[in-house]
Amino acid sequence: MTPRARFRQWWQNRLPLTDTWELGQRNIYILPTRAGFTFVGTLIVMLLAAINYQLNLGYALTFLLAGAGLVSMHLTHGNLRGLTLHLRPLSSGFAGEPVQLDVVLSNPGRERHGLALRFEDRRQFGPATAWCDAPTGGQAGAQLSFVPPHRGWHPAPALVLETLFPFGLFRAWTVWRPAGRALAWPQPEHPVPPLPHNASTAGDEHAMHRSTGSELDGVRPWRRGDTMRQVVWKKVARSGELVSRETAGTASRALWLDWSEAGVAGTEERLSRLAAWVLLADREGLDCGLRLPGRELPPQNGDAHRRAALDLLGQWS
């Protein structure tokens, strides 16, 4: 580990993990920029010239510009002071795909300009910067994204909020370690392999073995292939979601997606294939269950079940 990386790790370990970060005197830092150092150097030259040539107007101009610089430092620091940063919950996604960080900036005071949100470690997460202005007594949003390289839990990267407002002579910034984490699902296998043959009959005990009929058992989410006569239009009018009648003759048969039937070697390869099967079963509108060593998810369908299955695959170890 390089000295720079060790210093970054030591520095970040001093900061608390929190999804809400209030900016005050103790967590805002400020230093002159390159333009600021040039400005100071120019003032020194002007002061020496005024002393050497006894120029009263030179003294006045030098001290006038110095006062403007001090006011600029105060304004730059105040552009961050009082803000509150909040990270919204992170959504799950597939490994190798961007995960969005949605940050809300709450401003209880006057309008703030030229706010820049970026990653603290630019080498690892890239140089992307989100710019925004915070309205008076309102809120502003800023979004960044990072790519988790593998499945599993990934902590939100450390962030930096900085500003050069108003003149760019000083840079004020704060370093924030959000507590949020994002779950990366296994990358589905491509092309998608066909579902195992025995999976289509392994859920017979889940289906209801009754004679074909039209007796109404209940309703279920609409699936591709349902006829218009099966749609419960009264419920559609109330909820706005398509649902179909579930009759004894149309009771679905469950699919079991089993770890032992993945047919590939290697843990990540098996998880990748199971993820592809989960997505395929969801597209086909099939009830599917998931069996992993020591874990089992009962057969069901729908978006919530699909996410639960992918979450289980992403967290499995």
C-alpha positions in Angstrom: 0.0 0.0 0.0 1.4 3.4 -1.0 1.8 6.2 1.6 -1.0 8.1 -0.1 -3.4 5.1 0.2 -2.3 4.6 3.9 -3.0 8.2 4.6 -6.4 8.1 2.9 -7.3 5.0 4.9 -6.2 6.6 8.2 -8.1 9.7 7.4 -11.3 8.0 6.4 -11.2 5.7 9.5 -11.4 8.9 11.7 -14.8 9.8 10.1 -18.1 8.4 11.3 -20.3 6.3 9.1 -23.6 8.2 8.7 -26.2 8.7 5.9 -26.8 12.3 7.2 -23.9 14.7 7.3 -24.3 18.2 8.8 -21.7 20.8 7.8 -20.3 23.1 10.5 -17.0 24.6 11.7 -15.5 21.2 12.7 -15.9 19.3 9.4 -15.3 22.0 6.7 -11.7 22.6 5.5 -10.5 25.5 3.5 -7.2 26.3 1.7 -6.1 28.7 -1.1 -6.3 27.4 -4.6 -3.5 27.9 -7.2 -5.2 31.1 -8.2 -5.3 32.1 -4.6 -1.6 31.6 -4.1 -1.0 33.6 -7.2 -3.2 36.4 -5.9 -1.3 36.4 -2.6 2.0 36.6 -4.5 0.7 39.5 -6.5 -0.3 41.4 -3.3 3.2 40.9 -1.9 4.8 42.3 -5.0 2.4 45.3 -5.0 3.1 45.9 -1.3 6.9 45.9 -1.9 6.5 48.2 -4.8 4.4 50.6 -2.8 6.9 50.6 0.1 9.9 51.1 -2.3 8.3 54.0 -4.2 6.2 55.4 -1.3 3.0 55.2 -3.3 0.0 55.9 -1.2 -2.4 54.8 -3.9 -0.3 51.6 -4.1 -0.9 51.0 -0.4 -4.6 51.6 -0.8 -5.0 49.3 -3.7 -3.0 46.5 -2.0 -5.0 46.6 1.2 -8.3 46.9 -0.7 -7.5 43.8 -2.7 -6.3 42.0 0.5 -9.6 42.9 2.1 -11.5 41.5 -0.9 -9.5 38.3 -0.6 -10.4 37.9 3.1 -14.1 38.5 2.3 -13.8 35.9 -0.4 -12.4 33.4 2.1 -15.4 34.0 4.4 -17.9 33.7 1.6 -16.3 30.4 0.4 -16.5 28.8 3.8 -20.0 30.1 4.4 -21.1 28.6 1.1 -20.9 25.2 2.8 -21.6 26.0 6.4 -25.1 24.9 7.5 -25.8 22.5 4.7 -27.1 19.0 5.5 -26.3 16.1 3.2 -28.5 13.0 3.1 -28.0 9.8 1.1 -31.1 8.0 0.0 -31.3 4.2 0.3 -29.2 2.5 -2.4 -31.0 0.2 -4.9 -29.7 -3.3 -5.8 -28.4 -4.1 -9.2 -26.3 -6.6 -11.1 -22.5 -6.7 -10.7 -20.8 -4.7 -13.4 -23.7 -2.3 -13.7 -23.8 1.3 -12.3 -25.3 1.9 -8.9 -26.7 5.4 -8.4 -25.9 7.5 -5.3 -28.8 10.0 -4.8 -27.7 12.8 -2.4 -30.1 15.4 -1.1 -28.7 18.7 0.0 -30.9 20.6 2.5 -30.2 24.4 2.8 -31.8 26.2 5.7 -30.3 29.6 4.8 -29.5 31.7 1.8 -29.0 30.4 -1.7 -25.7 28.5 -2.2 -23.9 28.4 -5.6 -21.3 26.3 -7.3 -21.5 23.1 -5.1 -19.6 20.1 -6.5 -20.1 16.6 -5.3 -17.4 14.0 -6.3 -15.8 10.8 -5.1 -13.0 11.1 -2.6 -10.9 8.4 -4.3 -10.9 9.5 -8.0 -8.4 6.9 -9.0 -10.8 4.0 -8.1 -14.2 5.6 -8.8 -13.4 8.1 -11.6 -13.4 11.9 -11.9 -17.1 12.4 -12.3 -18.5 15.5 -10.6 -22.1 16.5 -10.0 -22.7 20.3 -9.8 -25.7 21.9 -8.2 -27.0 25.1 -6.5 -29.1 24.9 -3.3 -32.1 27.3 -3.3 -32.9 29.5 -0.3 -34.6 27.4 2.4 -34.9 24.4 0.0 -33.3 21.3 -1.2 -31.2 20.2 -4.2 -30.2 16.8 -5.5 -27.0 15.5 -6.9 -26.3 12.1 -8.4 -23.2 10.0 -8.8 -22.8 6.4 -9.8 -20.2 3.7 -9.2 -19.8 0.2 -10.6 -19.5 -2.8 -8.1 -17.0 -5.2 -9.7 -18.5 -8.4 -8.1 -21.6 -9.6 -6.4 -22.2 -9.0 -2.7 -22.5 -6.0 -0.4 -20.6 -2.9 -1.4 -20.3 0.2 0.9 -21.0 3.6 -0.6 -17.7 5.3 -1.5 -16.5 8.3 0.5 -17.7 11.6 -1.0 -16.4 15.1 -1.1 -18.6 18.2 -1.3 -16.5 21.3 -2.3 -16.9 24.8 -3.6 -14.7 27.6 -5.1 -17.5 30.2 -4.9 -17.3 33.2 -5.4 -13.9 34.0 -6.9 -12.0 30.7 -7.0 -9.3 32.0 -4.6 -10.1 29.5 -1.9 -11.4 25.9 -1.9 -13.6 24.7 0.9 -14.5 21.1 1.2 -15.8 18.3 3.5 -15.2 14.6 3.4 -18.3 12.3 4.1 -18.5 8.6 4.6 -22.1 7.4 4.0 -23.2 4.3 5.9 -25.4 3.0 3.0 -24.6 -0.2 1.2 -25.6 -1.6 -2.2 -26.2 -5.3 -2.9 -24.8 -6.5 -6.3 -26.6 -9.5 -7.8 -24.7 -12.1 -9.8 -24.3 -11.2 -13.4 -26.8 -13.5 -15.3 -25.3 -16.0 -17.7 -25.6 -15.0 -21.4 -26.9 -16.5 -23.5 -29.6 -17.6 -21.1 -29.6 -21.4 -20.8 -32.9 -23.3 -21.0 -34.7 -24.2 -17.7 -33.8 -27.7 -16.5 -36.3 -30.3 -17.7 -37.1 -31.7 -14.3 -37.8 -28.2 -12.9 -41.0 -28.0 -14.9 -42.5 -31.0 -13.0 -40.8 -30.6 -9.6 -43.5 -28.4 -8.3 -46.5 -30.7 -8.8 -47.1 -30.8 -5.1 -47.5 -27.0 -5.2 -50.2 -27.1 -7.8 -53.8 -28.0 -7.0 -54.8 -31.3 -8.5 -58.4 -30.7 -9.4 -60.5 -31.4 -12.4 -60.7 -28.7 -15.0 -63.4 -26.2 -14.3 -64.2 -22.6 -14.0 -64.7 -22.3 -10.3 -63.1 -19.0 -9.1 -60.3 -19.6 -6.5 -59.0 -16.0 -6.4 -56.9 -13.6 -8.4 -53.3 -13.4 -9.4 -51.1 -11.0 -11.4 -51.7 -11.0 -15.1 -49.4 -13.3 -17.0 -48.5 -13.4 -20.7 -50.9 -15.8 -22.4 -54.0 -15.0 -20.2 -57.1 -14.3 -22.2 -59.1 -11.1 -21.9 -61.9 -13.1 -20.3 -59.7 -14.0 -17.4 -58.9 -10.3 -16.6 -60.8 -9.0 -13.5 -61.7 -5.6 -14.9 -63.3 -4.3 -11.7 -60.1 -4.7 -9.8 -58.2 -3.2 -12.7 -60.4 -0.1 -12.6 -59.8 0.2 -8.8 -56.1 -0.5 -8.6 -54.8 0.2 -12.1 -52.9 -3.2 -12.2 -53.8 -6.1 -14.4 -55.0 -9.2 -12.5 -56.5 -12.4 -13.8 -58.9 -15.0 -12.4 -57.2 -18.0 -10.9 -59.5 -21.1 -11.5 -59.0 -24.6 -10.4 -58.2 -25.6 -14.0 -55.6 -22.9 -14.4 -53.7 -23.3 -11.1 -50.0 -22.8 -11.8 -47.3 -25.4 -11.4 -44.2 -24.3 -9.5 -40.6 -24.5 -10.7 -37.8 -25.4 -8.4 -34.4 -23.9 -9.4 -31.9 -26.1 -7.6 -28.2 -25.4 -6.9 -27.4 -29.1 -7.6 -29.0 -28.9 -11.1 -27.1 -25.9 -12.3 -24.9 -28.2 -14.4 -21.7 -26.0 -14.2 -18.6 -26.0 -12.0 -17.7 -23.1 -9.7 -19.7 -21.1 -7.2 -19.9 -17.9 -9.3 -20.8 -19.8 -12.5 -23.7 -21.6 -10.7 -25.0 -18.4 -9.2 -24.8 -16.7 -12.6 -26.8 -19.5 -14.2 -29.4 -19.5 -11.3 -29.8 -15.7 -11.7 -30.4 -16.1 -15.5 -33.1 -18.8 -14.7 -34.8 -16.6 -12.1 -35.1 -13.8 -14.7 -36.3 -16.2 -17.4 -39.0 -17.7 -15.1 -40.1 -14.2 -14.2 -40.5 -13.2 -17.9 -42.5 -16.4 -18.5 -44.8 -15.6 -15.5 -44.0 -18.9 -13.8 -44.0 -19.6 -10.1 -40.4 -20.5 -9.1 -38.7 -21.5 -6.0 -35.0 -21.4 -5.3 -32.9 -24.0 -3.4 -29.4 -23.2 -2.3 -27.3 -25.2 0.2 -28.8 -24.4 3.6 -31.3 -21.8 2.1 -34.6 -22.1 0.4 -37.1 -19.6 -1.1 -40.7 -21.0 -1.6 -42.2 -20.8 -5.1 -44.0 -17.6 -6.0 -43.9 -15.0 -8.7 -43.9 -11.3 -9.2 -41.4 -8.5 -8.9 -41.0 -8.7 -5.2 -40.3 -12.5 -5.4 -37.8 -11.9 -8.3 -35.9 -9.4 -6.2 -36.0 -11.7 -3.2 -34.5 -14.5 -5.2 -31.7 -12.2 -6.7 -31.0 -10.8 -3.2 -30.6 -14.4 -1.9 -28.1 -15.2 -4.7 -26.2 -11.9 -4.2 -25.8 -12.5 -0.4 -25.1 -16.3 -0.5 -21.7 -17.4 0.7 
